[in-house]
Amino acid sequence: MSKFRGIKIVSKVEVKDKNALALVYTPGVAASCLEIKNQPETSFDYTNRENSVAVISYNYEKSLERAIFLKSSLGIDAYPLEISTDNKEKIKSVTENLEPSFGAIDLSLIEKDVKDINFESDIPILKGKVDNLKEFFLCISKNLFIQSYNDLKGTINEKSLQLRKMAGGVIETELTEEIQPKPVGIVTDGSAVLGLGDIGAAAGLPVMEGKAVLFQELGEVSAMPLCLKTQNPDEIIETVLLLQNSFSGINLEDIKAPRCFEVENQLIDKADIPIFHDDQHGTAIVVSAALLNALHLTNKKPEDIKIIFSGAGAAAIAVCKLILALGVKNIIMFDKEGAVFKGRESNNFAHEEILKYINHNNFKGNIQEGIKDADVFIGLSAPNILNEKMIKSMKEKPIIFALANPIPEIMPDKAKEYGAYISASGRSDFPNQINNSLVFPGLFKGVLKNNIKKITTEMKLNCAFQLASTVKDKDLSTEYILPDALDRQVPQVISENVIL
């Protein structure tokens, strides 16, 4: 009998400083995503997919026992999953939708119900006993032999590619003698990955692996990437609901608006575990915290300022909602068509809803006109939107949050050169990184510790104020409005204050 009783998902690489973070996560991870988008077969090179097997049964403990066997005897990174249906069509749908995340799928524990199913899949699917499991799964475990990141050569993108190819991705499973909590599922359909757009689920896997690294490194929370082949919201919802007993919570990621709103709302209503769309609410929390500290430095009050958004997708709308709760009143939002205003033909339901609270004068011009006399620019859109003339037209001490990834609306050093009082971005290679990694590890750690089933607006505001307060007044400066993304104290503070 195995001495092991649990599995946790851990990092293959150490993330001790910003250089490492830039390679494992943003901005370096984008290089792997684009390689996979252009050559799908390289997903087996730049992620751990080549050694990843999903073990599916009707009972989580049985799947776990099987996964422990595969890891202990064959070195396979096996992930236990419980599916709550014996309907063959639904089993087929869920199994096929899991393909982008794994190198193979093990259904041998439910052999009687799947032996006659004709799966449409490019990866091996085990439906019963075979003589040689290792050969059937074609799994290959890679280990990273590198003394220092300094041994890698080239640009951040080139070094990130080297690292992932040598290591075979950045996560793996680890057996433990202690029972482990179920992991958080990081669910994406690949339709809005970073600032790269709809690159597909397989191409989004490097980001989800990087996210899993941060969950474990910062929050000591196991997290499993779940990149789904489907982009149909009903199928995404059904897949998550059928697999929800496999997880302690769900972190939705990189799902295009307005689809993401429907997926999140339906799952919050129907699932028995906490649901959190990080692109929306993680971004909203960290931006709100950064704004609180930036306003403190400029001696401005939320109710007196004008904020311009470049971008009107899921993240922008969520940020907008939370900063409205901080007391901001004057907000105008722009997308590639110009200002978002009441009655605009291209508006979706989310636009019409947020317009009840912003753009009170129904401004219809372009962003170059709208940014005049603005105090704050928040970019959640695309590269190179902002220029010198626009910054100079803003009010005294302009605040620039250019958060498009991997290339922001304006590079932070250029924004400062053109007159920004405070310049921030999502990048780890400049001061004032505004990164969701400051939020989701501690938030989930606190949510799981307190057995919270639903994450409320009050909890998000608590997190924003707690995050802002981790920067003491004596340390607060135009070059330091948020703590370092790898500050281990931040997740602890947030986890302890999710509920006040």
N, C-alpha and C positions, 0 to 999 in steps of 0.2 A: 504494500500500500504506500502511495506517495506521501512524503512528509510535507509536500506543498499543499496549501489550502487556498491560495489566492494568486491573482495576477494583477500587476499594475503596469501602466504604460509610462515609460520613462524616456528620457532623452539619450541619444547616442553620443551627443556632443555637449561639452560644457559651455554654458552661456554666462560668463562672469563679467563681461564688460560690453561696451557699446559696439566695439568692433565685431565681437562674436554675434551680438544681436543683429547687426547689419547683414551678416552672412546667413544666419539661420532664419531670420524673419525679414522685415523690410529694411532697406530696399532690395537686398540681394536676392530674395526669394523669387522676385519677378522674372529673373533670368531663366530659372527652371520651368516656371509656368509657361513662358513663351516657347521654350524648346519643346515642351510636351504638346503645346497647341499645334506647333508646326510639324512635329514628328511624334504622333501619339504613342508609338512603341517605346519611346524613351521614358515614359512614366515608370517603367521597370528599372531604369537606370538612376533616376533622380529622386526616387522615393523608396520606401521600404515595401512597396507593393509586391516585389518579387518573393518576399518571404512572409507575406501576410495571408492568412487563411481565416475566413469567417466560419465559425462552427454554429450551426443553427439547429435548435430543437424546440420542443414545447415546454421545456423546463430549464431555467437558467443554470441551476446547479449541475444538471447533467451536461450542459454545454461547457460549463466551467471545468468539470472533471475531464472532459475530452480535450479541451484546450490545454490544460495542464499536462496531459499525456503527450500531446503533440510537441509542446515546448520542451519538456524534460527528456523525451526520448529521441526527438528528431531535430530539435533546435528551431522549430517553426514558430513564428510569432502568430499564435492563434488567438482569436478574439471570440469570446462566448456571446451568443445572442439567443434570446428567447422570442419566438414568434407566437402570437396568441390567436392562431387560426389553423385549422387543418384543411381549409378550402384550397383546392389545388390551384385554381386560377390566381388566388392571392399569394400563395407560396411562390408560384412562378413569377409573378410581378415583382414581389419584394426581392427575390433572389437575383433576378436580372437587373434590377435597379441598383443593387449593391456592387455590381461588377467594377466600376471605376476605382473602388477603394481597395480591392483585394486581388491577389494573384490566383486565388482558388477559393472555392466554397465547399464546405463539408456538410452534407445533408444526410450522412449515414445514420444518424440517430433517429431520423424520421423516414427511414428507407421505405416502409410500406406505403407511405403516402406520396412518395416522389418518384418511385421507380419507373412509372409510366409517363412522367412529364417530359416533354420535349423542350428543354431549355434552349433559348436563343442567346448564346453567350460565347465569347471568345476566350474565356478562361476555363480551366478544368472544374467540373462540378461533380463531386463524389456523391453517388446515390446509393452506394452499398459497399460491401467489403471488396478490397483488392489485395493482391499479394504484396505490393511494394508501395506504401504510402508516399515515400519520399519521391519516387519516380513519378507517381501519379500527379502529385502537386507541383512538381518541378520547382521546388522552393530552393532558394540560395540565400544563406545568411552571410551578410558582409560585416566585417569589423573594421573600425577606423584605426589605422596605425599612423598617427601624426603627433609629433611632439608639441607643436605649436602652430597656431594659425598663421604665424609669420612664415611658415614653410610654404604656404600657398602663394602663388604668384599672379600678378595681373590686377585688373580692376576689381571692385567689389563684386560685380556680376560674375566675372571670370572665376574669382576665388570661391564664390558661393556654388557655382556649378561644380568645381573641382571637389569641394567638400562633400556635397550631396552624392556625387558619383562614387567617390571613394567609400563613403559610409553606407551607401544604399539608403538614402533618406536620412532623417534625423531622429526617428523614434523607433523603439522596439518594446517588446514586453519583457517583464521580469517576474519570475516566480517568487512567491513569498510564503513563509510558514504561517503567517497570520492571514485571517480572512480579510479581504479588502472590500471597501464600498464599491458599488457598481460605478463604472465610469460615466463621465458626462459625454454625451454624443455631440460631436461638432458636425452639424448637418448643412450641406450646401448642394445646390444644383449647378454651380459653376457659371451662373448667368451674370454675375456682377463682381468679378474677382479683382480686389484692389481697385486700381484705376484702369485695369486692362480690359474690362467689359466682359462680354459673354464669350469666354474662352472654353467653356465646357467643364464638366465635373473632373475628368482625369487631370486636366491642366490646373485645376484648382487644388489638387491634392498636396502639392508642396506647401501651400499656405496653411492648409488644415494641419499638416504635420508640425509646422512651425508654431501654430497656435497650441497644439498639444504639448509641445516642449515648454511653452510659457505657463500653461496650466500647471504642469508638474513642478517646474523649476521655481515658480513664484508662489503658487498656492497649494502645492502638494496635493493636487487634484489630478487623478487619472482622467484622460480625455481621449476619446476614440474618433478619428476622422471618419465621416460617413458621407462620401461624395456620391450623390445619386444621379443615375443616368437620366431619369425623367426630369422635365421642366414643367410638367403639368401639376398645378397646385393641388388638385384633388389627390393625385398619386403620391405627391410628397407628404401630404397630411396623412393619408392612409398608411404609407410605409412607416412613418414615425410612430403612429398610434399602434400599429401591429407589433412594433419592436420596442415599445416604451418600457416594458418590464426588464429590458436589458440595461437600462440607464438610470442614473440618479437625477439627471436633468438633461435638458437639451439646449445647446448653444447654436442658434441659427446663424448662418454666416454666408455672406456674399450671394444673396438671392435678390434678384432684380425687383425694383418697385414698378408697379404697385402689387406684384405677385406676393412679395414678402409680407405685406400687411395682412392679406387674406390668410396666408399660411400661419403667421404668428397668432392672429386672432382666433382662428379655428382651433389651433393646438392649445392655446391658453384655456379655451372653453371646454375642450374635450379630454385633454391629457391629465393624468394624475400626478405628474411630476412638473417641476418648474421649467418654464419656457422663457428664453431670453434671446432676443435678436441683437447680437452684439453690434452689428453695423449701425443699428438705430440707437440703442440705449447705452451701450458702452461708449460710443462716440459722444452721445449727448452728455453723459456724466463727466467725461474727461474734458470736453470743451467748456462745459459750465464751470468746472473747477478752475481751468485756465483763465476764463473770463473774469471770475471773481477776483483772482489775484492781479490780473492786468488792470482792472478797474481801480483796485486799491492803489496801484502804483501811479495811475494817472489822475487820482482824486476825482473820479467820475462815478456817478450813481447809475444803476441799471435803468431807472425810470427816466433818466435825462438823455440817454444816448440813442443814436441811430445806428442800426446794424444792417449791413448788406450781405446777403447770401449769394454766392455763386454756386449753383446746384440746387435742385429742387426734388431730389430723390429721397429714398428712405432715411438716409443719415441726416440730411439737411432738415427734413421735416421733424424728425425726432429731436434734434438739437434745438430747433426752433421752439418746440413745445416746452422743453425743459427750461430754456432761458426765459420764456414767457412766465414760467412759474417763479423765476427769480425776480420778476418785476419789470423786465424790459417791455417797452410798449411800441417802439417805432422800428419796425422790421419790414424790409422789402426783399423778396426772393426773386432770383433770376435763374433761368436755364438757357439752353442754346437758342431758344426762340425769343428771349428777352424777358421782360418782367412777367411774373405770375400775377394775374389780376382776375377779378371776378368776371365770370362769363367767357373767359378765353376758351376757344374751341378745343385746344389740346389738353386742357386740364383733366386730370383724373379725379376720382372721388376724394383722394387724400389732399390734393391741392384745394379743392373747394372747401373741405373741412378746415384746413389751416387758415384759409383766407377770411374766415370769420374773425380772426384775431390779429391779422397783419395787413400791411398795405391799405391802411384805412382810407387813404385818398385815391385808391385805385390807380396808382401810377402805372403807365403803360409803355414807358420808354425803354431804352437800352441800359445796360449796366454802366456804361461810361457816363451817362447822364445821372443815373440813380445814385452813384457813389459820391457825388458832390456833397460835401459837408457831412459825410458819414464819419462816425467815430471808430467803427469796427468793420472789418471785412472778414467774413468766414467763408473759405473756399472748400467745397466738397464736390468738386466737379472734374476739371481736366487741366492738363498742363498749360502754362503760359497764357492764362486769362488776364492777368493783372500787369499793368505797365506803369512807368514812371509818372506819366501825366495823371493817371487815375489816383495814385497814392498822393500826389501833390495837391489834388483837388479835395482831399479829405480834411477833416477838422484837425486842430492842433493835437499833437501826440497820437497819431493814428496807430491803431492796433491791427496787425495783419496775422490772421491764422490761415495759412495756405496749406491745406491738408490733403490735397489729391496725392495719391501714391501710385507709383514710386516717384513721379515727377510732379512737384507742386505747381500751383497756379502762378507762382513766382518763386524763384530760389530765395531762401532766407537772407543770404548776404546781399542780394540785389535789392530786396525790399528795404533793408536797413540803409543801403546806399541812397535809395530814392526818398528816404525820409521817414520810414516807419519807426515809431518810438519803441514798439515791441513787435518782434517778428518771430513767428512760430510755424512749425511744419510737422509732418508726421515722420520725418526722417530722423534716424539715430545719429547721423554724422554732422548735425548742427545743434546749437543750443536750443532750448525750449521745444523739445520733442513732445508733441501731443499724441499720445499713443494709447490705444485701448488696453494695452498690457498693464497699465496702471490700475485698471478697473476689474476686468473679468476674473482674474485668478482669486482676488480677495473677495469679490462679490459672491462667487460660487462657493468658495470656502465657507463663508458666513451663512449662505442660504442652506447649504447641506448640513452644516453643524446645527443650525436651528430648525431643521426639518420644515423649511418654508416651502409652500406649494405654489405661491404666486408672488411675483416681484412687483411691488406697487410704485407709484410715482413718489410717494414719501420716502421709500427706501432709496430710490435713485437720487433724490435730493440730499438725503443723509450722506450718501457716498460722495457726492460732489463737494459738499461742505467739509467732510472729513478729509478728502483728498487735498483740497485747497489748504486746509489747516496744517497739513504735514510740512508745508514750507513755512518756517518761522519768519516773523517780520525782519529779524536781523539778517536773514539770508536772502530775502525776497529782493529781486533786482530785475531789470529789463532783460537780462540774459538767463534768469532763473525764476520762472513762474510756476514750474511744476517740479516735483522730485524726479530723480533719475528713473528711467523705465525699469531698471533692475534693482531699485531700492527694495530690499527684502522686508523693510518695516511697513511699507505701504499696504501690501495685501493683508498683513496682520491687523493694521488699524482699521481698514475697511471691513474686514470680516467680523471684527468685534463690535462694529457700529452700524451694521446693516439695519438692525432694530435698535432704536434709541429709547 
